[in-house]
Amino acid sequence: MRRYTIRIGLVCGVMLAGCATTTEPPGLPPTDIHELLSVDRAFSEASAQHGFATALDQYLVEDAVRLPQDAPPVFGRPNIVNTMQSSSQEFTVTWEPEAGQVAESGDLGWTWGRYLAVKRANGEPVSRGKYLNVWERQPDGSWRVKIDAGNQTPMPR
């Protein structure tokens, strides 16, 4: 009987030790899709106020990927911001999210909508289309864009 008690004690001890070393702090609470859509709208507002390149610098994760239409992918926030710097001075880019979804885990989400680029000098529309952003939730609870993709729609004549 004593041997049986010792074995049970050892098994319980090992199990408890395993639980203690694998327990993680509680995760962040789930995010409602309306919260993520609101963050996407704030991203667009930052672009309108400060320029697309500045907004990208603020809202992209470090290892983000941009998938522009008819061009190779651009990897990394610094490279993405650099490629958008000159056009950001010529054009204002804004968008409106139409829908999206947040994973049950609360750590990933996506939004899509329509964008419009206009000349800063006179407000003339120069480009429009659809976009898709894949969002990654950060440890502090904020959302940042992991993948930015878009495709252009022909301008009306």
Phi, psi and omega per residue, in radians:
M1 nan -0.703 -3.135
R2 -1.085 -0.736 3.120
R3 -1.071 -0.715 3.126
Y4 -1.107 -0.749 3.125
T5 -1.127 -0.705 3.115
I6 -1.119 -0.767 3.127
R7 -1.071 -0.807 3.120
I8 -1.071 -0.748 3.107
G9 -1.051 -0.734 3.120
L10 -1.153 -0.777 3.138
V11 -1.079 -0.821 3.119
C12 -1.079 -0.717 3.120
G13 -1.079 -0.775 3.115
V14 -1.112 -0.756 3.137
M15 -1.096 -0.784 3.127
L16 -1.136 -0.704 3.099
A17 -1.090 -0.723 3.107
G18 -1.095 -0.710 3.115
C19 -1.136 -0.711 -3.102
A20 -1.143 -0.617 -3.096
T21 -1.479 -0.318 -3.110
T22 -1.817 -0.088 3.133
T23 -1.193 2.257 3.129
E24 -1.895 2.721 3.085
P25 -1.077 2.647 -3.126
P26 -1.035 2.543 -3.132
G27 -1.314 3.054 3.102
L28 -1.287 2.648 3.126
P29 -1.145 2.664 3.127
P30 -1.027 2.649 3.126
T31 -1.833 2.384 3.063
D32 -1.336 2.534 -3.132
I33 -1.047 -0.539 -3.141
H34 -1.115 -0.574 3.076
E35 -1.144 -0.776 -3.134
L36 -1.160 -0.704 3.086
L37 -1.094 -0.632 3.088
S38 -1.140 -0.709 3.084
V39 -1.105 -0.713 3.120
D40 -1.101 -0.699 3.094
R41 -1.133 -0.666 3.091
A42 -1.128 -0.643 3.066
F43 -1.036 -0.815 3.119
S44 -1.099 -0.719 3.124
E45 -1.113 -0.698 3.081
A46 -1.081 -0.665 3.098
S47 -1.125 -0.759 3.131
A48 -1.122 -0.690 -3.064
Q49 -1.381 -0.707 -2.957
H50 -2.115 -0.066 -3.109
G51 1.767 2.621 -3.066
F52 -1.090 -0.742 -3.109
A53 -1.100 -0.744 3.124
T54 -1.129 -0.732 3.115
A55 -1.118 -0.717 3.093
L56 -1.065 -0.745 3.137
D57 -1.060 -0.601 -3.118
Q58 -1.390 -0.604 -2.964
Y59 -1.860 -0.145 3.141
L60 -1.596 2.581 2.963
V61 -1.299 2.847 -3.079
E62 -1.014 -0.712 -3.079
D63 -1.768 0.588 -3.136
A64 -1.086 2.829 3.078
V65 -2.252 2.310 3.054
R66 -1.938 2.299 -3.121
L67 -2.024 1.416 -3.132
P68 -1.308 2.682 3.126
Q69 -1.203 2.414 3.071
D70 0.980 0.542 3.110
A71 -2.603 2.751 3.117
P72 -1.165 2.722 3.073
P73 -1.062 2.658 3.065
V74 -2.032 2.220 -3.050
F75 -1.903 2.301 3.047
G76 1.621 2.340 -3.121
R77 -0.942 -0.819 -3.119
P78 -1.042 -0.715 3.131
N79 -1.173 -0.705 3.130
I80 -1.106 -0.827 -3.138
V81 -1.063 -0.773 3.128
N82 -1.061 -0.721 -3.121
T83 -1.196 -0.417 -3.099
M84 -1.702 -0.084 -3.033
Q85 -1.020 -0.880 -3.057
S86 -1.221 -0.755 3.140
S87 -1.187 -0.475 3.125
S88 -1.146 -0.472 3.105
Q89 -1.391 -0.424 -3.124
E90 -1.634 -0.532 -3.009
F91 -2.242 2.608 2.980
T92 -1.819 2.228 3.134
V93 -1.990 2.193 3.057
T94 -2.312 2.849 -3.129
W95 -2.683 2.890 3.091
E96 -2.338 2.047 3.099
P97 -1.185 2.480 3.119
E98 -1.864 -0.540 -3.122
A99 -2.847 3.069 3.112
G100 3.084 -3.005 -3.133
Q101 -2.776 2.596 3.057
V102 -2.050 2.329 3.109
A103 -1.086 2.617 3.096
E104 -0.970 -0.571 3.136
S105 -1.180 -0.336 3.128
G106 1.377 0.110 -3.076
D107 -1.831 -0.232 3.113
L108 -2.346 2.656 3.065
G109 -2.777 2.979 3.082
W110 -2.516 2.635 3.044
T111 -2.366 2.644 3.021
W112 -2.431 2.756 3.113
G113 -3.070 -2.761 -3.103
R114 -2.106 2.468 -3.140
Y115 -2.043 2.837 3.072
L116 -2.494 2.321 3.042
A117 -1.981 2.292 3.124
V118 -2.233 2.669 3.080
K119 -1.181 2.340 3.109
R120 -1.120 -0.624 -3.049
A121 -1.119 -0.728 -3.026
N122 -2.368 0.035 3.119
G123 1.321 0.152 -3.126
E124 -1.246 2.236 3.106
P125 -1.122 2.349 -3.133
V126 -2.147 -0.344 -3.109
S127 -2.760 2.524 3.049
R128 -2.583 2.828 3.125
G129 2.979 -2.861 3.126
K130 -1.931 2.705 3.089
Y131 -2.393 2.795 3.030
L132 -2.387 2.196 3.060
N133 -2.040 2.311 3.009
V134 -1.784 2.166 -3.033
W135 -1.852 2.529 3.106
E136 -2.148 2.215 3.139
R137 -1.386 2.332 -3.095
Q138 -1.566 2.823 -3.132
P139 -0.974 -0.485 3.134
D140 -1.466 0.014 3.119
G141 1.686 -0.206 3.133
S142 -1.316 2.820 3.106
W143 -1.896 2.401 3.073
R144 -2.346 2.622 -3.096
V145 -1.396 2.240 3.087
K146 -1.659 -0.738 -3.134
I147 -2.325 2.253 3.093
D148 -2.073 2.078 -3.138
A149 -2.309 2.636 3.115
G150 -2.729 2.750 3.011
N151 -2.416 2.463 -3.035
Q152 -1.462 2.504 3.034
T153 -1.902 2.380 3.132
P154 -0.987 2.461 3.101
M155 -1.278 2.522 3.086
P156 -1.141 2.634 3.141
R157 -1.739 nan nan
